Amino acid sequence: RMWAVPVEVREAAGRGRGAFAACDIAAATLVLRCRPYACVPREAHRARRCAACWREEGGGAAMKRCGGCHWAHFCSAACARAAWPWHRHECARLAALAPRRPSETIMLCFRLLCRRAMQEKRVRPPNSTSP
């Protein structure tokens, strides 16, 4: 469920359609929970976060680096397989750039464009709840 509190969707005079709380909301209450449309790990954390499930390295199991691009890291073979329909598009491009690496901003722009293209093909990114 995306909304953590009861909401009403309605028109606001002169402001357009919006979501309005259907009850009083206390300070620090979670109102909305949704997955990002596209995301990229910070460079300092990239080697410690799974590119598919975003789990952080720990518990003695080391992240495994993608053999193609050496940029993405995965916590398991299952996560690598789940991410492949999505990762394969950036994998070849990252491998061609080696040893250079694009900035976080460039990677995010690339993922936004890929996400849009993948939506048209109805391919869902790993660990996604929305198309």
C-alpha positions as CSV (number, residue, x, y, z in Angstrom):
1,R,0.0,0.0,0.0
2,M,1.5,3.3,-1.1
3,W,-0.4,5.6,1.3
4,A,0.3,5.1,5.0
5,V,-2.6,7.3,6.1
6,P,-6.1,7.6,4.8
7,V,-6.3,10.0,1.9
8,E,-8.8,11.5,-0.5
9,V,-8.0,12.5,-4.1
10,R,-10.0,15.5,-5.1
11,E,-9.9,18.8,-7.0
12,A,-8.7,21.9,-5.2
13,A,-10.2,25.1,-6.6
14,G,-7.6,26.8,-8.8
15,R,-4.9,24.3,-7.9
16,G,-5.8,21.1,-9.7
17,R,-6.1,17.6,-8.5
18,G,-4.3,16.4,-5.3
19,A,-4.2,14.0,-2.4
20,F,-5.6,15.3,0.9
21,A,-5.3,13.7,4.3
22,A,-8.7,12.3,5.4
23,C,-7.6,12.6,9.1
24,D,-5.3,14.6,11.3
25,I,-1.7,13.6,10.9
26,A,0.7,13.8,13.9
27,A,4.2,15.2,13.3
28,A,6.8,12.7,12.1
29,T,4.1,10.3,10.8
30,L,4.9,8.4,7.6
31,V,2.5,9.6,5.0
32,L,3.7,8.1,1.7
33,R,5.8,5.0,0.9
34,C,6.8,4.2,-2.6
35,R,9.8,3.0,-4.5
36,P,11.9,5.4,-6.5
37,Y,11.4,5.6,-10.2
38,A,15.1,5.3,-10.7
39,C,18.1,5.4,-8.2
40,V,21.8,5.0,-8.1
41,P,24.0,4.3,-5.1
42,R,26.5,6.9,-3.9
43,E,29.9,6.1,-5.2
44,A,31.2,5.6,-1.6
45,H,28.6,2.9,-1.0
46,R,28.4,1.3,-4.5
47,A,30.6,-1.7,-3.7
48,R,28.7,-2.4,-0.4
49,R,25.1,-2.3,-1.8
50,C,23.4,-4.9,-4.0
51,A,22.4,-3.3,-7.3
52,A,19.1,-5.4,-7.3
53,C,17.8,-5.4,-3.7
54,W,19.9,-2.6,-2.2
55,R,20.8,-4.9,0.8
56,E,24.0,-3.7,2.5
57,E,27.0,-6.0,2.6
58,G,27.2,-7.7,6.0
59,G,27.0,-11.0,7.8
60,G,30.3,-12.3,6.4
61,A,29.0,-12.6,2.8
62,A,30.9,-10.3,0.3
63,M,29.2,-8.6,-2.6
64,K,30.0,-10.2,-6.0
65,R,31.0,-7.7,-8.8
66,C,29.4,-8.0,-12.2
67,G,31.8,-9.8,-14.5
68,G,30.9,-7.7,-17.5
69,C,31.1,-4.1,-16.3
70,H,32.8,-4.5,-12.9
71,W,30.6,-1.6,-11.7
72,A,27.5,-3.3,-10.3
73,H,27.7,-5.5,-7.2
74,F,25.2,-8.2,-6.2
75,C,24.6,-10.0,-2.9
76,S,23.7,-13.3,-4.7
77,A,23.4,-15.0,-8.0
78,A,19.6,-14.8,-7.7
79,C,19.8,-11.0,-7.4
80,A,22.2,-10.8,-10.4
81,R,19.7,-12.9,-12.5
82,A,16.7,-10.8,-11.3
83,A,18.5,-7.6,-12.3
84,W,19.9,-8.8,-15.7
85,P,16.9,-7.7,-17.9
86,W,17.5,-4.2,-16.5
87,H,21.3,-4.2,-15.9
88,R,22.3,-5.6,-19.3
89,H,21.6,-2.3,-21.0
90,E,24.0,-0.4,-18.7
91,C,26.5,-3.3,-18.4
92,A,27.7,-3.1,-22.0
93,R,28.0,0.6,-21.9
94,L,29.8,0.6,-18.6
95,A,32.2,-2.0,-19.9
96,A,33.0,0.1,-23.0
97,L,33.8,3.1,-20.8
98,A,36.3,1.2,-18.6
99,P,38.4,2.2,-16.9
100,R,36.5,5.5,-16.7
101,R,33.3,5.6,-14.7
102,P,30.3,7.9,-15.2
103,S,29.3,10.2,-12.3
104,E,26.3,9.4,-10.2
105,T,24.3,12.1,-12.0
106,I,25.1,10.6,-15.4
107,M,24.2,7.1,-14.2
108,L,20.9,8.4,-12.8
109,C,20.1,10.1,-16.1
110,F,20.9,6.9,-18.0
111,R,18.7,4.9,-15.7
112,L,15.8,7.3,-16.1
113,L,16.0,7.0,-19.8
114,C,16.4,3.2,-19.6
115,R,13.4,3.0,-17.2
116,R,11.3,4.8,-19.7
117,A,12.3,2.6,-22.6
118,M,11.8,-0.5,-20.5
119,Q,8.3,0.6,-19.5
120,E,7.4,0.6,-23.1
121,K,8.6,-3.0,-23.3
122,R,6.8,-3.8,-20.0
123,V,10.0,-5.1,-18.4
124,R,10.0,-4.4,-14.6
125,P,13.2,-3.5,-12.8
126,P,14.3,-5.8,-10.0
127,N,12.5,-5.5,-6.7
128,S,9.8,-3.2,-8.2
129,T,6.2,-3.0,-7.3
130,S,5.2,-0.6,-10.1
131,P,5.5,-0.9,-13.9
